[in-house]
Amino acid sequence: MPVDPYILLLLGTVGLAALFPASGTAADVVSGASTAAIAFLFFLYGARLSTREALDGLKHWRLHGTVLICTFVAFPLLGLAARGLEPAFLTHDLYTGLLFLTLVPSTIQSSIAFTSIARGNVPAAICAGSFSSLAGIVVTPLLAALLLGDGGGGFSTDSLVKIVLQLLVPFLAGQLLRPWIGAFITRHKKVLGLVDRGSILLVVYTAFSEGMVQGIWSQVSAVRLAGLLVVEALLLGVMLALTWYGAKALRFGREDRIAIQFAGSKKSLASGLPMAGVLFGAHASLAVLPLMLFHQMQLMVCAVIARRRARDPEATGGPGPDGSSGTGDATGREGGSGGTGRAGGPVRSTRSRVSPVATTVR
């Protein structure tokens, strides 16, 4: 079961903030640098997203619509249902963080990696993750303003202006400049990836430093954290079951169901941390804690599921549970590799022969 090395770096950053929190002038400098880092992150997100690939993915609109509904409707509804656990099981701040994690977009890289390992529809996972990240820039702040209200960090017109200036404007600038800088970003993607991660570490250090200075962490006990882990395990289990069996009820093929399960059940740490820094300010430390824990949990559980899916009889060409073979056709219906589509011609498998890629924080 994988432990994301980046999680260890994040925990180390939290420890650094606990021992040496920035205060006074240093806090102002760190806060300004964090603001600039968030804007730069979303500029890079915009420059990396291929608009053409995203538009091509609209051909499979049922699958992408299903993932978006799971991400921005089903997840938030479960988060709202957990309100009954406050304050007996979760403190107000921990519940706010839990609800926030249900609002952030899905992952990209890890969804692709697990879909590839499980022999699912990798191109669909790529497009679904991209759509979710793109929609999340607008949808997540709006849902946060609607569902969290003043209890989420003081949402106001000024807060929405900050969101637009720090998240949306840099993203759109990246999209506009992509024709000129896209090749440069592709050539230097490893270096820029390190910049990505370094920027997120700076955001985490800023958030947890502010939390330490304001004494927020004195409100959290080991029992409350254990309760949070139990709630998050239940949340992940429900979403994994909902995405798999719900997609089956909608008559998606096996490969598409795999993409829906992995893209629709996970949340992006890379997008969620910077958004929390903008939305919550000094309260961001407790707001991002549930997301950090959920991120590691989803990696461990989905790694096990992906390997089990890869050994399914349907994935290896053997007989499926209903005695059939194959993985489903391009229209999303169950069937063998020799089936026919709506026009009566042969249907090619949607499986992409992409080797598993490394799982990252996205």
Secondary structure, 3 states (H helix, E strand, C coil): CCCCHHHHHHHHHHHHHHHCCCCCHHHHHHHHHHHHHHHHHHHHHHHHCCHHHHHHHHHHHHHHHHHHHHHHHHHHHHHHHHHHHCCCCCCHHHHHHHHHHCCCCCCCHHHHHHHHHCCCCHHHHHHHHHHHHHHHHHHHHHHHHHHCHHHHCCCCHHHHHHHHHHHHHHHHHHHHHHHHHHHHHHHCHHHHHHHHHHHHHHHHHHHHHHHHHCCHHHHCCHHHHHHHHHHHHHHHHHHHHHHHHHHHHCCCCHHHHHHHHHHHCCCCHHHHHHHHHHHHHHHHHHHHHHHHHHHHHHHHHHHHHHHHHHCCHHHHCCCCCCCCCCCCCCCCCCCCCCCECCCCCECCCCCCCCCCCCCCCC
